[in-house]
Amino acid sequence: MNHWMQVLATHHRRMHDRHDGRPLIILFDIDGTILDMRYMIYNVLKRFDEEHGTDHFGGVTVDDIDFHEEHVTGFLDRLKLPRDHQLKVLYRYEPLFLAMAADPYTHVPFSGVFEVIRWFQERPDTFVGLNTGRPEMLKKDTLVSLNVLGARRGVAFTEDLLFMKPGSWEGTVASLKGEGVRHFQRKGYRVCAFIDNEPENLRAVADMDGSEEILLLHADTIFKSDHRIMPGHVVTGKVYDISTLVNSRQDAQHITDDDGLFKRTA
């Protein structure tokens, strides 16, 4: 669905008109939604080779990374890596992953995503928040890396618009995303939209009471949960096209609830 950003712009405009003066917020997930995780996985594997003087991943390219970051074992099997070498990689994989999360130069954002974020940040009474499953211990590193990446595109994120997994959290990431939505609602924001690459996270928000106004968008990148659990009103796309947003201000398409984009109520 190539017009998902246009659907978002149209929904945002209607929400702004309906709730004149009340702050709106559009929530983005980070990993797999803003950041292309293929590059992070690629850099982690390359770093392992550098640390250990091996060449397990010498022939690997970013295009070979077609799996979720938690499914690296299957990739090692595909490479026919001996079991003892696999265990060494797996032992270092998560620590390297967490350590490199602080390094903006190991991350690559999806093309156009920061331009889209900036466009919404420049709209009146509109904010862009981050609703991520990353642990709070990575808060400083997350803000630093995202702000380094976003600086060239005029985008900055602040701590007050970042929701992360508390150290005491014992629930699922999907339920955490719902808590993130409630967190921003308690701060006085009306949540306009939520963008995530994981179907189960979108399902969790859709099942929340009072979520009828929240436009749910699926970033169709790499994900681990079953796409069949997504509600039918979720809008899917993968291209962040700023020209679509600009055009939507000049020549708005007529999108109504009859198009099946929003959750039905009794």
N, C-alpha and C positions, 0 to 999 in steps of 0.2 A: 504494500500500500504506500505509494510514493507521496501521497498528499497528507501524511500524518502530521507534519508540522503546520500545514494550513488548517487542519482540523483544530490543532492546539491554539493557533492564533485566533481563530473564529470563536472558540470556546472562551478564551481569555477575554476577548472584547465583550462578549455577552455577560460574562461574570462581572467585569468592571462596570458595565452599564447597570447591571442589576443591583450591585452592592456599592454604589457610588461612594467613594471616600474610604471604604474599609480596605485595609491592606490585604492584597492577594499574594499567595505564594505558590510557586511551581517547584515541586520537589524532584530532584534528580538523585538516583543511585549513582555511585561512583564507578566501581569496578565492573566492566562489561557494558556500561552505559555511557559514561564520559570517557573512560580510559579503555583502549583496546588491549585487553589482557594478553593477547598473543605475544606482544612485545615484551611484557613483563616475564612471561614464562620462558620465552626465548633467552632473555638476558640472564635469568636465573640458571638455566642449563649451561649457558656459555660460561658463567662465573664459576660453576662447579668444575668445569674442565680446566679453567685457569688456576683454581685453587689446588687441584689434584694432579696437574700435569697430564691429564688424560685427553683423549680426542673422541669421547663417546658421541658428542654432538657436533662434530666438525662439519658434517654435511647437512646439518639441519638448517632450514630457512624458516622465516616467519610464516610463510604459506603452509608449512608442514604442521603448524600448531592449529589443529582443528578440534581441540578438546578443551573442556573446562579445567581450570587450574587444579581442581581437586581430583582429576582423573588422569594424573600423570603416569600412574602405574601401567595403564593400558598402552600408553605411548612407548614406555620402556620395553614392553613386550613386543611391540611392533618393530622396534629397533633390534630385537633379538639380543638384548643386553644380558649377559650371564647373571644369574640370580644374585651372586655375591656382590656384583657391581651395582645391581639395582638397589640392593639394600643400602649401600653406601650413598647412592644418589638420594634415596628417600629419606635417609637420616639427616641429610643436609638441606633438603628441599625447602621445608617450611621455615627453618631459621634464616636461610638466605632470602626467602620470599619476604619475610617480615622486615629483615634488615634493609632490603633494597626498596621497600615501600617508601623510605625516606628520601630516596634519590630521584629527583625529577627527571634525570637523564636516562633512567631505565623505563620511563613511561612514555607512551605516545597516545595522545587523545584522538578520538575519531574525528575525521575531517569535518569541519564546519560546526562542531558541537559548541565551541567557545563563542563563535559568532552568534549562534542561536541564544546562548545564555546571556551574552551582552545585550542582545536585542531586547530580551525581556527585562533585564535589569534597568534598561533605559526607559521602560514604560512607566507611566504614572501609577503610584500606589501599588507597585508590583515588586516582589522580591523573588530571588531564586535561592532555595535552600537545598541542603544535601542530607539525604536520608540513607545512611549506609550501615552495612553490617560489620564494618571494621571496628575493632575494639577501641575504647577510649584512650588506651595507652598510646595509640598512634595519632592522637589528635593533632599535636604540634607538627609532626612529620607530614601528616596528610595536608594540613593547611599550607605548609611551606612548599611542598611539591606541587600542589594544584595552583598555587599563586605564582610560582615560577613559570609554570606552563601557560597560565592564563594571562600573564602580564603583557605579553606581546600582542594580545588581542583585546586588551583593555578590560579584562575580567579579574575581579578580586573576590575572594570568599572570606567570611569572618566567622569567628567561633560561635557567635550567637545564632548563626544560621546553619549550624552543623549538628546533626544528631547522629550519635555513634552508640555502639553496644556498651552499656555499663558493665563494669567488672563483675557486678553481682547478678548479671542476667543469666537465667537458666533455661529460658524458652528457646524456641526455634528462631532462625533468622526471619522467617516469614512473619511470625507474630511480632517480632521486633519492628518490622516495617510499619505495621499497624500502630505500634506504640509511638513510632516516629511521627506519624501523621497526627496522632492525638497530642503529642508534645507541641507541635507548632500551632495546633488549634488552641491549646491552653494559653499560648503566648499571644493570642488575639488575631492570628492570621486565619483567613478563609482559604483553605487549600483548593486551588484551582485545578491542579493536575499532578499526577505522579508518574514518573518515567523510570522503568526498571527493565532489566534484561531477563529476570527470573519469573516465569509464569506463576510459581507458587507465591511469590511476594505480591503480585498483582491480585491474585485470588484472595489473599488475606485481607488486603485493603478493600476489595470489592465487597467482602462479607461483613465489613464493619457497619454498625448502625450509623446512619447519617452520611453515608458516602455517596449519595446519589448525585451530588454536584461535582464530584471529583472525576475529571477525565483521566482514564487510565491508558497509558501508552506503553507498548511493548517494544523495547529496543531489540530487534531481531538479530542478535549477534551470536555469541556462543553461550549456552545456558545448560544447566544440569537437570532442572525439573521438567516434568512432563507438560508440553505445551497444550495438551488436551484439557488441562484443568483450568485454563484461562476462561473467564466469562466471555460470552459472545460479544459484549459491547466494548471490549478492549480494542484499541486501534494499534495496528502494527506497522512498523517501518524501520529502516536502517540508515537512511540518508538524511543528514542534518543539513537542509538546504535553506540558507538565509534568504535567498531570492523568493522562496515560497512565502516566507513571512512578510516580506516587503510587499509582494503582490497582493497578499490577503488584505492589507490595509487599503489598497487602492480599488480592488475589485473583489469584494467578499463573496464567497460562494454561499448559497443558501443551504445550511446544514441544520436539520431539525432532529428531534427525538425520533421521528419516523425513520431516520436512517439507521437506527439501531446502535447509536454510539454511546448511549447512556443507560444505566441500570434502571430497570422498570420497578415501579413501586405499586403497591396494591391500591 
